[in-house]
C-alpha cells in the first residue's frame, strides 16, 4: 500500500458501483475504509457532527448479503454517504449544528434520506454545517466549524461545510447539502468538488430543517459529474407532501452524459463576473473554460445577465424575511441559544416590511423571466460561483450584513439548476471553480456539458494531499 495517504481516498460512486457489481469490492470493506478515514481525519477537519459507525457496519453487512445473494438494488447499493446535519435520519439527532436542537432525535427519515437508503446506500454520519444552514463559521456553538482539506487555515464555504470537506478528502463519495444562497455550490467550489443545486422543486425538502421556504433546495456534492448524475437519479422526483415540489418527469441523467458539447451553445457571462467583483485568477480560469469548450465544439456566446445588485437585493430580502419568520419565536424567547453571527443575521429579517417582501417576490419574477429569455439562444450559461479561492477561516466575514454577498444566490432567485465544478488552482494552491447553469428541470444538459469539460480539463485527478493534514 502506498505511503501517500491520498491514495486511500474512497473510489467514486461510479467506480465503487462497478467494482461491487463485478464482485471486486466488498461493501463491508468499503464501509470500514470510510469509517477509518473519517475517524483519522476528524481531529483535523471537524467535518462530522456524529460518525454512525455501529449503524453503518450493520447496514454494510445487510448490503453485502443482499448483493451476494443476487438482490443488488442498483448502482448505489453498498456505497457510503453522509448527511448534512439538517437532514433527518430516523433514530439519529438532527441538530442543525445548534444548541436549539441539541437533543432533537428524528423519528423518521427525510424523503431524500429514504431514497438513498432505498437505493442501498450506507450512512456514515451527520456532517457539520453553519447553524441552521445560515450564519457562518462560529466558535460559540456546540461543534466547531469544518475546515478546508486543501489548507485547514482556510474556509470550506458554507453552509454545507462538512459535506464539502468530507467529499474533497475522499472520506465519502457522496454527501448531501442544501442550497438557499449557494450552500451546495460554495463548499463545492472552495473544496474543489462537484456540487449541484437542482431546479427549485426537483428534489424533496421534506424532513430537512428549513431556512427559507421559497429558496431552499436540496442536492448532492460528489467528486465527479458522473457521480452527481448517479445521485440525482436516486434523489429526483415529485413529493406531493412538499409544497415546493414540482410534478415534472425525471430525466435520465446518464443517457446523454457522454454525448459531448459539439454544437452546444454556451452563454459566457463575462460582464456579470466583472459586475460581481470576481478576482483575476478566477476570471482567467473561467476564460480558459470557455476556450476549452470552444475547442470541444461548443459555440461560446457572450451574454448579459441583469445587474448583480438586483439579484442580491431580491435574495437578501426574501431570505431574511422568511428565515426570521421561521426562527422568530426562539429569537424572542431564548436568543442566547444561537451563535452571535446566526442571531444577528436572522434578526435582520425583523426590520423588513411586508411591502418590501412582496416587492422582492415581484422583482424575482422579473429577473427569472430575463434569465429564461437567455435560454432562447443558449443551452447553458457559464459564470463564476466564487470571486476567488477560499479566504482564511478566521478572517471570514461574520458581520450581520455580509460585505460581499454570494454570487451563487443569483440562481436561487431564479430557481434554475446550477452546478459548481473545479476549473483550476490558484497560486496559493486552493481550488477555483466554474458554474454551469441550465433551463428549469434540464439538469441533464448541465451535467452533459460539465462532464465533457471535466474529462477534457483533468482537474478531477487533483485531490488535496492528505499528508499535509498530518494524518
N, C-alpha and C positions, 0 to 999 in steps of 0.2 A: 504494500500500500504506500502511496506517495506520502512524503512527509509534509507536503503542502496541503494544509487543511482545506483550502478552497476546492480541492479535488473531491471532497466529501459532500459537496452540495447535492441535495436530492435531485434526481432526474426530473425533467419537466413532466407535466401532466401527460403529454403525448407519448414521450419516451417511456415513462413508467407504465402507462396503459398497454403499450405494445409489448413490453418485456413481461408484464404479468400475464397477458394473453398467451404469450409464447411459452410460459412456464419457466422463464429465466429469472424471475424476480418474485420473491415472496412478500405478500402484504405484511406479514409479521416482521420480517427483516426490515422492510421499508419503514414501518412504523417505529421500530426500535431505533433506526438511524435518525429519524426525525426527532424522537424524544431525546436521544443522546445529544444531538446537535442543539436542541432548544435548551437543555439543561446547561450545556457547556458555554453557550453564548449569552444566556440570560443575564449573568452578572455584568457583562459589558454593554449590552444593548437595551435591557429593560423592555423588550418587545412584548412580553406576556404579562397579563394580569394573573392568569392561572394556567398551569400546564396540567392537562387532564390525563395523566399517564395511565391510571387504572382503567378508566373508560376506554381510552384508545387501544390498550392491549386487548381488552375483551372484544372490541369491535374488529380488530385486526384478525383475531382468531376466527371469528364468525365469517369474515370476508374470505379468508383463506379456505375455510371448509366449504363455503358455497362455490368458490371458483374451482377448486379441485374436484368438486362434485358435479361440475358441468352446469352450474347455475350462475354464470357470470352475468351481471346486470347491464354492463356496458363499459365504455372506455374509462370511466372514473372509478370503477369498483376496486376497492382495496388501497386507495391512494389517500394520504393525509391532507388535511386542510385546516385552516384556522378561521376564527370569527372575531371581527372587531367587537369589543365588549359593549356594543349596543344591540347586538343580535341575541334573541332568546334561544337557549338550548335547554330543553326540559331537564330539571334537576341541578342545573348549574346557576351560579349567580350571574345576573346581568347588572353590573354596577355603573355602567356608563362612565367609569373612571372617577366616580364621585362619592362623597360621603352621603349624599341624598339617598342613594340606592345601595348603600354598602351591604345591606342584608337582604337584598331583593333576589329571591330564588325563582327562576322561571318555572312555571308549571307545564308549559307546552313549548314546542319548537316554533320559531319564526317560520313563515312559509318557505323562505329561502333555505333555512337550515334543514327543514323537512325534505326539500327537493334534493339537496346534496346527500342527506342520509339515505334517501330512497335510491339514489344512484350508487350507493355502497361506499361513500367516502368515509374517512375516519378522522374524527375531530381530535386535534392535538391540544387545543387550548383556546382561551379567550385572550384577545390581543389589546394592547394599550391603545388609547385614543386621546383626544383632548376631551375635557369634561363635557359630556352631553354633545360631543361632536362639534363643539364651538370653543370659544376662549382661545387658548394657546398653550404651549408648553408651560407647565406650572409646577413649582416645588412645594406648594402648600395644599397638596392633595394626598390621599392615602397611598397612591402609587406614583413612582417617578415617571417622567416623560421618556418615551423611547428615543434612542439615539441612532444616528445615521451610520450604517456599517462601512461606508466608504471613508468616513472620518468621524469618530464619535464626538468630536467637539462641535459638530455641525448638526443642523436641524434636519429632521426627517421629512418635513412637510406635515401638514395636518389636514384633516384630523385623523385619518386612518394611518396613524404613525407606526403603530406596531405591525400593521399589515404590510406596509412598505418595507420596513426593516426586515421582517421575517422572510418575505419573498426574495428580497435582494440578496440576502446572505445564504439562501438555499436551505433554510430550515423547512420551508413549506413551498410546494409548487403552486398553491392557490390559497389566497386569503380574501375574505370578504371585507369590503369597505362600504362607505356611504358617501354621497356627494351632494351637498347643498350649495356650496360655493366653490367647489374644486377639491373636496376632501378625499376623493379617489385619485384624481389626476395629479394633485400636488405631491403627495407622498411617492407616487409612481415616478414623477419627474425628478424629484430630488434624490430618490434612492435608485434610479436607473432601472425601473421595471416597466412593464406594460400595465396600464390602468384604464379601464373603460367605464365611463359614465353612460349607461344606456339611455335611450329615449325616455323622457319622463313617462311613467306608466307601463314601461316594458317589463320590469321585474317588480314583484310584490314587495311592499314595505311593511306588511303586517307582521307584528312581532319584533319590530325594530324600533328602538326609542326614537320618537320624533324630535325634530328641531324646527322644521318649517314645512308645513303640510304641502304647500304648493310648489316647493322647490326640491324637497328631499328625493333622492334617487339612490337605489342600491345596486351594487355591481362588483365585479371581481378585479383583483390585482394578481397578475401572473408574471412569469418570466418571459414568455413569448406570446406573439399574437395568435398562433395556433392554439395555445393553451387557453387563451381568452375565448376563442371560438368554441372550444370544447366545454368550457364552463358555462357559457351563455346558452348552449343547447339544453343544459340541465336547468338553468335558472329561469329562463324567459317563459312567460305565459300569463294569461289573464287570471286575476284573483278577484272574484266578484265581491269579496268582503273588504277589499282595499278600495276606498272611494276614488283614489287616483289611478287605479289600474285600467289599462286600455284593452278592450276586447278586439285585438288585432292579431291576425295569424302570425305564428312564429316562423321566421325564415330558417332555412337550412344553412347554418353559418359556415359549414365546411364545404358545401357543394362547389362553390366557385372560389374558394380561398386561394387556390394556386393558379388562377387564370391570368395573373399579372395585371399590368396597368396600361398596356398598349391601347391607345385610343381613348383612355380615360381623361376627363377634363378636371384639372386640379386648379382651384382658385387660391392663389397665394395672397394672403392678407398682409402684405409688406407694410402698408401705411398704418394698419392697425397696430402692428408690432412697434412702430415708432411712436404712435399715439400712446401706447401702454408703457413707454419708457423701458423697452427691452434693451438689455445691455449689448455691447458689441460682440462678445463671444457667442451669446445665444443667437444674435442676429446672423452672424456669419455661418453658424451651424445650420440655421433654417435655410439660408441661401443655398447651402450645399445639398440639403434635402430636395429643394426644388430642382436643382441641377441634376441630381441623381434620378429623380422621377422622370425628367425630360429625356435622359439617356435611356431609360427603360421603355420609352414610347408614349408617355403621357403628354398631353398638351397642357402646359402650365400657363395660366392666365392671371394677371394681376387684377384683384377685385378689391372693393372698398366696403368695409363694414361701417355701420354707424359709429359715432364717436364713443370711445370707451367710457367717458364720463356719464353718458346717458345710461349705459348698461349698469354701471356701478351705483348710480343713484337709485335705479329701479331695484336692483338686487338687495342693497342695504335696507331700503325702506320696507320691502316685503319681508326679508328675513328677520330684521329686528322686531317688526310688529308681531309676526307670528310666533317667534321664539319667546318673546315676552309674554304673550298670551298663554303659552304652554307652561311657563315657569312662574307666573305671577304670584300664585298662592304661596309657594315656598319662599320666593324672594321677599314677600311681605312679612312672613312669619318667622323664617329661620335663614336669613341671608348668609349667616356665618358658615353654613354648610358648604357653600360654593368657594372655589378658589377666587382670589381677588379679581383676576383678569376675566374669568367667566361671569362673575357677578356684575362687574362694571359694564361688560359688553351686552349682557342680557338686559340690564336696566335701561339702556339707551332706548329700547322699544317703548318704555313707559312715557316718553316725551313725544311720541309720534301721534298724529291725529288720524281719525277715520278718513278724513278728506285726503290726506297725504297717501294713505294706504290705497284708497280707491284710485287715485291718480297714478300711482305706481303700477297698479294692475292694468290700467288703460295704456300706459306707456309700454308695458310688457307686450301687449298685443301688437302695438305699432312696430316695435323692434323685431318681434318674431316674424311679422309679415315681410319686413325688409330683408331679413336673413333668408326667409323662404324664397324670396324673389331671386336671390343669388343662385339658388339651385335650379333655376330655369336654364342657366347657361353653364353650370359646372356640376360635377358629380360629388366632389368632396372639397372641403376647404382645408388649407394648410395654414396654421397660425401658431403663435407662441402660447405656451401654457404657464411658463415661469419667466421672469426677467433675466435670470442668470442662475449660476449654481447656488446650492444651499447656503444660507447665511450661518454664522456661528450661533449655536443653540442659545447661549446665554445673552446674545445680542438680539434675539428675535423680538420683534415688536410686540409688546404686551400692554400697550395703552388701550383705553376704552375705544377710541376710534383709530383704526389702522392707518398708519402713514401712507401705505401703498396697498390698495385693495387688490385682491387676487384676480388676475386676468381670466382665470378659469371660470369665474362666475358668469361671464357673458352667456355661456351656453346652458347654464342653469336657468337663466331668464327665459331663453327661447325654447328650452326643452330638447334641443337636438342632441343626437348621440355624439359623444366626443371621446377620443382616445389619446392618451399620452403614451409616448414610447421613446426610448433612447435615440439620440441623434448626434452624440458627440461627448467629448470630455473637455472640461475647462482646464486652464493652465494649472489650477490647484488640484487637479485630479478628481474633481467631482463631476457627476453626470450633467449633461444638458438634454433637453427633451423637445420633441415636436408634438404637435397636436393635430390630429385629423378629425374632421367634423363632417357628418353626413346628413342626409334628409331624415326627417322623422321616420322612425321604425326601419331605417335602412342601415342597421349595424353591419350587415353583410358586406356592403361596399366599403365601409370604413375599414373593416377587417382585411378585405382583399388588398386594398391599397397599402395598408400598414404592413401586411405580410410580405408584399413584394419589396417594399423598402427595407424591411428588416433583413431579408435574405441577401439583398444586394449590398447593404451597408456593413453588415457583420458586427454591429455593436452588441448583439446578443451573446457573443463569445466573451465579453469582458465583464467579469464578476469582481466585486470587491475582494481584496486579498485578506483572507481571514487571519492570516498570521499577524497582520498589523493590529489585530484586536487583542493579541496576547493569549488567545485561547489554546 
